[in-house]
């Protein structure tokens, strides 16, 4: 394959309510961004996989996974987790270490404790912890140096009622879009030995494609409108379905029960939903080489909700300059995509994304 044309970065994806005019300081302190992963099930207590419930502070998920492998004296591939969590914050999530028949040789996991690592629970389960296993994430976000205003209050209400465009967040694309640069090399035929980096590159490329088609629909004002050929997804689920773009479907969208989906590029053939609709094909004109490359890498096409509707959406002012948000999101959604519709965030750690 010939060298692919570079993707524009930073990308100018459209806002549902117009670009915010207010600014706020984000992640000034670790406690300003807290994430609590919810598995959605209770580990059985027996099996080949050691499950660890860990709180980490200012620690990369993949880095901690490698430290767990080193501590258990097992290959890094035997340590898994359900989702990457932001480094800059306080995040609680589950890890799993595959240790068949090694109960007697299991290390003392609490020796990992440090000012940045706390091991809450150690148990076992009969199944591997795979990417996307968990059910949801609960967030506590504090925004500093932000002024209360009628416009901000209006945005807070609209986000709770209507939701926001379900963009993949900036962290998916790496520092200054570095994951997209790596994706261009991969799709141009260069071999990337590190499987983690390879996966990040592929994910970044198709996430960019999704954001592009979502941005087009936001710009045209039809991201929450039933369009001919659309597939839909329940607001609390993941299984897409096709239906006629009629009054009943539109009413369900407006009630927050379902929403249209967007195509996640890859190899099609797993049913109708794995193919782009005519509208999506139009939105992605000009990216043919990228789409072809993703298909050849055997990345399976999928669908993703166009809307991100926060659950248990709450806010309060801790003082006249600090706004605290509390909400939950289904797995795969980004809290930063909620924040981008509310304020322009000034992140002191942005250069380290």
Secondary structure, 3 states (H helix, E strand, C coil): CCCCCCCCCCCCCCCCCCCCCCEEEECCCHHHEEEEEECCCCCCCCCCEEEEEEEEECCCHHHHHHHHHHHHCCCHHHEEECCCCCCCCEEEEEEEEECCCCHHHCCCHHHHCECCEEEEEEEEECCCCCCCCCCEEEEEEEEECCCCCHHHHHHHHHHHHHCEECCCCHHHHCHHHHHHHHHHHHHCCCCCCCHHHHHHHHHHHHHHHHHHHHHHHHHHCCCCCCCCCCEEEECCCCCCEECCCCHHHHHHHHCCCEEEEEEECCECCCCHHHCCCHHHHHHCCCCHHHHHHHHHCCCECEEEECEECCEEEEEEEEECCEEEEEEEEECCCCHHHHHCCCCEEEECCHHHC
